[in-house]
């Protein structure tokens, strides 16, 4: 049975120079992260450039990851088009995904009534667990703690949230309200920087950008925190902090894809409208990887 927690890399989607999905590199990345001890894999999220994937490519990436992964797969299947989200989610469920991640509808800016109806429609379409993805910096809209808890009550298979609001007060409120109401609803960090603070509040782990290239280190940190080995977790966190910072020197996933290229894992090519990492930032990124012994 699927349980929230641990480390799930928000997997990059490798592309060839001709802009095709690079299936061979995708499989290699899955193998690399699984060998690093990750709890599971999350394809087709923000870091996977899902916004630039055709419907066919989106489904192909999910199918490929499920096919080659020996750990649970949380498929990114959200959309600002409710019927499209239902279609992606049903496909992922049929393909064998353990759960699906649903981003807040972006651009539309739905009211609370619309938000609830959107997620309820998706929840009614499948039996597998669903996870909200709250990232206001991308979507232009925050899902409040109160609305998240109301959704958890109304949508039986809604089991948690990837919280990337950066609001620790909101995170704490979600955890408190879920506990008070006896809900099976967990929080996972959506930002590597905030993994330890969120876990200290009762969060269960992280859906991580850095785990694409440092899966073992991220797993060691989260495992230490889970066992209340706080000093050990802090030590790893401090060591990785320059890496976390470098992953966002330009828009995600530009830096992490370049890092994967430097490590020989996959091409660093990103699809338009994203562009290549600047030469100055390539130098900065290389120094960080070298200091950490990653290349």
Buried (B, 14 or more C-beta within 10 A) or exposed (E): EBBBBBBBBBBBBBBBEEEEBBBEBBBBBBBBBBEBBBBBBBBBBBBBBBBBBEEEBBBBBBBBBBEBBEBBBBBBBBBBEBEBBBBBBBBBBEBBBBBBBBBBBBEBEBEEEEBBBBBBBBBEBBEBBBBBBBBBEBBEBBBBBEBBBBBBEEBBBBBBBBBBBBBBEBBBBBBBBBEEEEBBBBBBBBBBBBBBBBBEBBBBBBBBBBBBBBBBBBBBBBBBBBEEBEEBBBBBBEBBEBBBBBBBBBEBBBBBBBBBBBBEBBBBBBEEEBEBBEEEBBEBBBEBBEEBEBE
